[in-house]
Amino acid sequence: MQIQFLEPTKENKKCWEEFNLSTYDPSFLQSWYWGNFHEALGNKVVRIAFLEKGKLRGIAQVIREKAKSGSHFLCPAGPVIDFKNTSLFLMFVDTIKKLSKKEKVVYLRIRPQILDDPKQRKFLKKNGFVSAPLHLHAETTWKLDLSPPIDEILKNMRKTTRYLIRRAEKDGVCVKQSTNPKEAATLYRLQMETVQRHKFAPFSKEFFDKLSQAFLPTKNLIFLKACFKNKTQAIAMFMLYGKEVTYHYSGSSNKYPKISSSYAMLWEAIKMAKQKGFKLFNFWGIAPEGTKNHRFSGVTTFKTGFGGFRVNYIHAHDLPTSPFYLPTYIFGLIRKKLRRL
């Protein structure tokens, strides 16, 4: 087994994407385009390929982020390897340790695209990882199987959800699809209105602009917007990758709060996903099961009303690579409490 750091060439991108999409549960978070997005934001991206006799056996896209508590590596939905192959995993760990020394990072945070399992947590702990103080990219998600007929999908929704979808139709809410990069500005504006209602830390306009620019040309991203009286009442960014469509970022207007525009928008997104032949609709992050007063409690009620099932990915784990990790860990615990996560 050998490792190779991939340069941004057309052939490398093709091989990377083919491998990622061939896995059981491919995520756009390990797509080549997600790396391009982070590079556009100014973050360094390292793409590691694991090869055996010239054949690709695993990949790991590692993002170097700067923070007040110290620079760190993130590997969301990765590494994309066979976790039963211990020697391969240890090669990944050894590679990260060497990179960390070179890049002067405090820790690596991973959240592999594997289901939560006590044995897997024990395996990570045995190999130097600790449970991270914060989550990383929707560890607890809500997904909807798109294989049943569309009428059956509607029937399986919560009664209130069906009512609000139908009421939006009667109220004249119109949902439109768009691949215009200018919609990123609309998303940012309506996100800021949502922030006023729910008090959370917003993403920057640059964040939405760069994300759109990275994914729109690949046809892996689409905007849906719900309009009422010819004004955009709600808008969301959806990622189209692998076998699923993901409800990623959204925002809604403070005007006309009794108009259920978001319900109409999600219903149209579900129908779109089924029409395009996708197998699953991913509602993205929800509150962990059994938690009280969680920041995601309200959105969890909204998302689960559409029917579906919970998916618990393994919690994020950190590989400390510096003596300065402990204060970073404590700071993370404080942030988790303050943000009600």
N, C-alpha and C positions, 0 to 999 in steps of 0.2 A: 504494500500500500504506500502511496506517495501523495503529497499535497502539492497543489499548484495555485498560485495567486493569479486570478484571471484579469487580463487587461480588457478594456472596453472595446472589443472588436465585434463585428457582425456575427462571426462564427461562434465566438464564446457565448454571446447573448442567445443565439439559437440553441446551442447545446444546453445551456442553463435552463431556459424556458421549457424545453422538451423534457428535461429531467424533472423539474419541479411539477409540471402538469401531469406527469406520469405517476405521481405518488397518490396514496390513498385519499388524502385530504389536503390538496394543494391550497396554499394561501397566497394572496397578492402581496402579503407582507414579506415574502421571500422572492417575489418576482424581481426580475432585473430592473423593471420600471420603478419599483419602490426605492431601489438604490439610486436611480437617476434623480428621483424626487428629492432625496436627502442630500445628494450632491449639490443640487440646485439651491438648497437651503444653506449650503456652506459646510455641511458635515462631511467628514471623510468616510468613504465606504470601502470596505475590504471584502472581496468576493473570493471565498476559499473553495476549491474543488478537491475532492478526495477521489483518487483514481487507483484502480487495480488492473494491471496489465493493459493500461490504456483506456479502460472502461470507467465511466463516471459512476461512483458508488455513493456519493453524498455531496451536499453543498451547504455552505453556511455564509450568509450575507451579514456582515458585522458592521454596525454603524457607530462611529465615534462621535459622541455628543459632549459638548461642553456644558458645565453646570457650576453653580456657585460652590457646591460641595466637592467639586473635582470632576475632571473628565472621566467618562466611562464608556464602555462598549455595550451596545444593545444588539440582540439577535432575536427579533420577534418572529414567532412561528418557526423557530429554528433552534439548533441546526437540523437540516433535513437529511437525516441519516437513519440507519437501522439501529435503534437503541439496544438491541440484543447483541450487537457486534461491539463488545467491550473494547477491543483493541482500537476500533475506529473511533469510538467516543474518546478514549484516552489520547488518541492522536489529536483530536480536536482540542481537548483541554491543554495539551502541551503546546500546541500552536498558539492558542490564545495567551498563554502565560508569556511566551516569547514576544508576542505582539504587544502585550500590555507593558512590558518592560521598555520596549522601544518607543511606544506611543505615550508612556507615562499616564496610564489610566488607573483608576482606583479599583474598578471591578468590571466584570462582565455580567450582564443580566440576560438570561434566556427565558423564553416561554415556548417550549417546543409544541408542535401541532400534534400532541398525543393526549389521550384521555387521562384524567387524573387517576392515579393508582398508588396506593401506599408503598408497593414494592418499588415503583419507579422513583418515588420521593426518597426512599431509603437508598436506592442506587446512587442518586445525585449527592446525597449527604455523604455517602461512603467515599465519593470521589472529589470531595472538597467544596461542594456547594452548600449554601444555606438558603432557607426560605426567605424570599425577598420581602421587605417591609411594605412594598406597594405592588399592585398588579401591573401587567404589561399587555396592552391591547386585547381587551375583551376575552378574558379567560373563561368567564361564564357567559355563554351565548344562548340565544333562542332561535331555533331553526324550524322551518316549515317544509314538509315533504310536498313536492309539487306534482307527484305522480297521479293522485286522484283527479277526477273530473273537476272543473272549476266550480260547478254548482255544489259539489260535495265539500270543497275547501271552504266556500262561503257558509255552508250549513254547519260546519264544525267550529265556526268562530263563536266567541261569546255573544250572547244575545244583544248586549248593549253595543258591541262593535258593529254587528250587522245593521242595527238600527241607525247608528251614526253614519255609516256608509250610505245607506239609502236616503237619509235626510240630506246629506251633502249633495246627492244627485238631484233631489227635489229642489234644493236651494239654488241650484244652477252652478255648482262648483265644477269647473272644467280643468282637467289635468292634461298638461302638455309635456312632451319629451323634447329634450334639447341637448345638442352637443356643442353649443356655442360657448367658447371659453369665457365670454363676458358674464355668464351666469355665476361664475365664482364671486364676482362683486355683489350680486344679488344675495348669494348664500351668506357672504360675510355680513351684509347689512341686516338681514333677517336673523342671523345668529346673534347680533348685538342686541336686537329687540328681545330675543329669547333670554339672553343674559340678564336683562332688566327684571324679568319675571322670576327666573330660577337661581340667580346669583352663582354662577360658576365662572371659572377662568376661560375666556374666549381664545380661539385661535386667531392668528393674525390674517390680514388680507393676503399677505405674501404667501402664507401657508396654503391657502385655498388656490391661489393663482398657480403656484409651483406644482401642486398636486394635479391640478387640471392639465397643465402643460405637459406633465410627464405621462399621463394616462390617456387623455383624449385622442391623441394620434394613433394609439394602439387599439382603439375601440373597446377598451376595458373599463370605460367610465361613461356614465350618462347622467344627466340631470333630469329630474321630474319636478314640475312645479304645479301647484294647485292655484288656480286663479278664480277670483270672485269679483264681479263688477269690473272686469278687465284689469284687475290689479293682482299681483302675485301675493298670495296669502301665506303660502308655505312652499318651501323648496328643499330638495334633498339631493345628495350626491350618492349614486349607486355604483358599486364596483362589480363588474362582470368578469369573473375569473374562474377558470376550472369548471366545476359542475354547479357553481352557485352564484347567485346575485346577492350582494351584501348592501344593506341599508347602512351607509357609513356616517356621513355628517348631514345635519339638517338645521333648519331655522324656520321660524314662523312669526308672522306679524302680530303685534299687539291689537291691531284693529280687527273688528268683528270676531271677538273671542267665542261667540256662540256658533260660529260656522265651523263645522268639523272638517276643515280642509285637509288636515294631516291624515285623517282616516281615508278620505277619498284618494289621496296621493299614494298611500301604502297599498290600497286595494288595486290601483292601476299598476303599481310596480310589481305586485304579485302576478297579475294577469300578463304583464309584459314578460316577466321571467319565464312563465310557463309557455307562452307563445314562442319564445326564442329557444325553447328546448332545454332549459336549465333544470337540474334535478332538485335543487334546494334553494330556499330563500332564507338568507341569514339576516336576522334582525339586529345582529351585533350585540353589544354588551348589555347585560341585565344584572340585577343584584344577586349576590350569592344566596343560595337556598338557606332559609332559616334566619337571615339577618333582619334586624329591626332598625328603623330610622336610617337606612342606607340612602345615600344620595341618589341612587338609581331606582329607588322604590317606585316612584311615580311613573317613570318611563317603562318599568317592568310590567306594571299593570296594563299600560297602553299596548306594549308589544305582545304580551302573552294572550291578549284578547283576540288576536288573529288566528289562534290555534297553533299547534306545533309541539316542540319538545325541547327540553333543556339539554345543553351539551356543556360538560365541565371539563375544560382542558386543564392540564396540570398547572398549578400555581407557578408564577415566576420564581426563578431561583438565581442567586448571585454566586459568582465565583470571585471571592476577594483576591485582589492582586496587589494590594498595598496596605501598609499599617494604618493608613488613613481611612480604611473602610468603616471602622467602628463608629466614628462620629457621623459618617454618611448614613449608616444604618439607623442610628438614633434619630437623625433628622428626618429620615423617611417615615419612621413610626409616628413622629409628631405631625407630619403632613397628612398621613392617613387619618389620624384622629380629627384634625381640623377640617378635612374635606369630607368627612363622614363616609369613608370608603371601607 
